[in-house]
Amino acid sequence: MVTFSVTFLCQFSFIQAAFNPMLVAMSGKKDNANTKPKKTASPSKKKKKTKKVARKKKTNAFAENKTLKKIYGRQARRAKTIFAFKKKGVLGEADNALLKVKTTKGLSKKEKEIMEKFVKAENNDRKRIIAEIEKGGNYSDRQKTEIRQNLFKLNKASDIKGIYFYQADHWHKKE
């Protein structure tokens, strides 16, 4: 087992957060992570006036990366179309964290063109994200492989049953 630095673990947690907008869009669920719970004040308790102290916000270097923000926006816009192709069984996740075309049977010429365009754009963006993550640390080749494998696992886990994934040179259907 490879021992990772704290920086690597923080960056991996960012990977999960980074792919969240795309995963949420694909699942059709609303993202409640950014909503704040409503505060209700009880009438019997009086609020104490406290002096507010300015605190430094903890920031994630990746979260403030303008390039990554643009990429996540593009991914979120493509997510529903990509998910539709996955549901048809013609597209799946590959173990290198990229999309892979399973087959083009049953698709019209226009659908094939659209799918190829979306797959190419999505894979380019995923490669850029991986490059940004790898740029953030001095990782060995083995650690870089593990980053890709973890991204694959995250994408696979977010898909519904019946979606195909490509692992160990074979197509498998998620059960």
Steps between C-alpha positions, in 0.01 A plus 500: 500500500631841411523755777352830393573841635231713659513720190414204278206399719367856499532509125317169465213629710498791259475256209177370646373854546616592151302226334196565720326753268527257213383205708209695645391609152516140374302362793227761466517576872513850634828610656418586860863547601488874441170566675503620856252367754243754610553643843201539722526722800309398808301790642604432858872525440665835445801516279818620659685764308845379421782673332572348160860412443631492147627152425705385213300264280654164428531465126588218272748597230318277252160650579629845406662381177317685219594237244341225706186705563453538125556128447242405766247731337550334163477154657176586675348618170599172326401268785138427403587419139786274604275328753238441229761322285607294802138393559476387135799270565726653236734689732670419830770593748847356442747409775731783390236754620394585144186424301513216249264420214363147536313481171329719244237244400149635509608863470423725207784676320413826680493328842842346429642841414351657813628219722852517353505878544386475863739215585795686350416822688434318829821296480703813420355671808563195719861490380537869589358440848739211556791714376404778744484252787835347408652847464408566865743240636807298422336162442659176393362313201330258737327785684387650169351164405321486834356848442350379171373179661334696779333729247375191313361355825329829579340519153400134509344533845291797387347313205171313527455126451520383141771744393809349337857550614827384347745337737786254450446494121134391531161667506292443813145600585445662839278278711 
